[in-house]
């Protein structure tokens, strides 16, 4: 099951993993909302370089999850569950991330 939820009137894609019984949220969507970055992929790349612990954490805890893309097609999207998002948010210098 997948769905789109809104945060500050912006879309956050999400999908539920029925086996783990956890929601996974699009990292790109969350980072865009918190930072206002135009180039989210570049922002995340720089964020991972600045935070070596996040870089190690990334591969294991931020899997690709099938979610709808901007064009409505289902694509693998880098995602994190609630715990993973909280870890990511700790690395973002934003007043919205506090």
C-alpha positions as CSV (number, residue, x, y, z in Angstrom):
1,X,0.0,0.0,0.0
2,X,1.3,3.5,-0.8
3,X,-0.1,6.9,-0.2
4,X,0.8,10.5,-0.4
5,X,0.5,12.6,2.7
6,X,0.8,16.4,3.1
7,X,3.2,18.4,5.3
8,X,3.0,22.2,5.1
9,X,0.9,21.7,1.9
10,X,3.7,19.7,0.2
11,X,3.5,16.1,-0.8
12,X,5.4,13.4,1.0
13,X,5.3,10.0,-0.7
14,X,5.1,7.0,1.6
15,X,4.6,3.3,1.4
16,X,3.8,0.7,4.0
17,X,5.9,-2.4,4.4
18,X,3.4,-5.0,5.4
19,X,6.0,-7.5,6.6
20,X,7.8,-5.1,8.9
21,X,4.5,-3.2,9.6
22,X,6.3,0.1,9.1
23,X,5.8,3.2,6.9
24,X,8.6,4.3,4.7
25,X,8.8,8.0,3.6
26,X,10.5,9.5,0.6
27,X,13.8,11.0,1.7
28,X,13.8,13.5,-1.2
29,X,10.4,14.8,-0.3
30,X,11.3,15.3,3.4
31,X,14.6,17.0,2.7
32,X,13.0,19.3,0.2
33,X,10.4,20.4,2.7
34,X,12.9,20.9,5.5
35,X,15.5,22.7,3.4
36,X,13.7,24.4,0.6
37,X,16.5,23.1,-1.6
38,X,16.0,23.3,-5.4
39,X,18.4,20.4,-6.0
40,X,17.6,17.9,-3.3
41,X,19.9,15.1,-4.7
42,X,22.9,17.4,-4.6
43,X,21.9,18.6,-1.1
44,X,21.8,15.0,0.2
45,X,25.1,14.2,-1.5
46,X,26.8,17.1,0.3
47,X,25.0,16.2,3.6
48,X,26.4,12.7,3.4
49,X,29.9,14.0,2.8
50,X,29.7,16.3,5.8
51,X,28.4,13.6,8.2
52,X,30.5,10.4,8.0
53,X,28.2,8.6,10.4
54,X,25.2,9.4,8.2
55,X,27.1,8.0,5.2
56,X,27.7,4.7,6.9
57,X,24.0,4.6,8.1
58,X,22.7,5.5,4.7
59,X,23.3,2.2,2.8
60,X,21.8,0.0,5.5
61,X,18.9,2.1,6.6
62,X,17.7,3.9,3.6
63,X,16.4,1.3,1.1
64,X,14.8,1.8,-2.3
65,X,11.1,1.5,-2.0
66,X,8.5,1.4,-4.8
67,X,6.6,4.7,-4.8
68,X,4.9,6.8,-7.4
69,X,7.2,9.3,-9.1
70,X,6.3,12.8,-10.2
71,X,4.8,11.4,-13.4
72,X,2.6,8.9,-11.5
73,X,4.7,5.8,-12.5
74,X,5.9,3.5,-9.7
75,X,9.6,3.8,-9.3
76,X,12.2,2.8,-6.7
77,X,12.6,5.9,-4.4
78,X,15.2,6.2,-1.6
79,X,13.2,6.0,1.6
80,X,13.5,5.7,5.4
81,X,11.2,4.5,8.1
82,X,10.4,6.8,11.1
83,X,13.6,6.0,12.9
84,X,15.7,6.5,9.8
85,X,14.0,9.9,9.1
86,X,14.7,11.1,12.6
87,X,18.4,10.2,12.2
88,X,18.5,12.1,8.9
89,X,16.7,15.1,10.3
90,X,19.4,15.4,13.0
91,X,21.9,16.1,10.3
92,X,19.9,18.9,8.6
93,X,20.7,22.4,9.7
94,X,17.1,23.8,9.4
95,X,14.8,25.5,11.8
96,X,12.0,23.2,10.5
97,X,14.1,20.2,11.5
98,X,14.1,21.1,15.2
